[in-house]
Amino acid sequence: MIKAYKISKKVPIADTELTILEALSLTVEAGESLAIVGPSGSGKSTLLGILAGLDLPSSGSVHIDGQNITAMTEDARAEMRARYVGFVFQSFHLLPGLTAQENVALPLELRSDKAAMDTAARYLQRVGLADRMTHYPRQLSGGEQQRVAVARAFACQPRILFADEPTGNLDIVTGATINDLLFQLNQEEGTTLVIVTHENSLAARCGRRLHLQCGTQFTPVEEMTVKC
């Protein structure tokens, strides 16, 4: 489902360059779950953004379902994301002027899906928010807002779900509930799941773990480690 080949990311700083990622290659199979772990500043979120087509590498290539997204225009990458990709971030990114149901339905409506509101209702029921559909984000707790974000991500039935510290702003109990939802829906929908996390317990639930530090190589086994 995802193939990255010799990805590097470098950014200019003053008279030099900062290397964030260098010559990193990996493959994620359809339906697989992968945790990207490592210390702060190791490039985890940068890698996630590149794999999702939100950012471009300085060199190397990323293929999603056989398509080279690094060779696409921004419009083509946006179209690819709309077809294949869902996102859950640490910040919920809900629109404050829309209800929970409207927030979940919005990406579907942008695809001209006439059943958008019905689909939104169904997924909100699946995440336990059947009685909160007409509430606005300000009327929801942090855990409820993140459940809306999870429902929105899965309502589009993405082939791949990217999650960047999805429980970072939540308490332990609420975070555990969100994690359970991610894996429950991942298994039921057969969605490929790629998670950036600092939580060892969450990483341990994934089929593989990619440990990023600051280097360029990994061993393609259950535990993949990028070393200095």
Secondary structure, 3 states (H helix, E strand, C coil): CEEEEEEEEEEEECCEEEEEEEEEEEEECCCCEEEEECCCCCCHHHHHHHHCCCCCCCEEEEEECCEEHHHCCHHHHHHHHHHHEEEEECCCCCCCCCCHHHHHHHHHHHCCCCCHHHHHHHHHHHCCCHHHCCCCHHHCCHHHHHHHHHHHHHHCCCCEEEEECCCCCCCHHHHHHHHHHHHHHHHHHCCEEEEECCCHHHHHCCCEEEECCCCCCCCCCCEEECCC
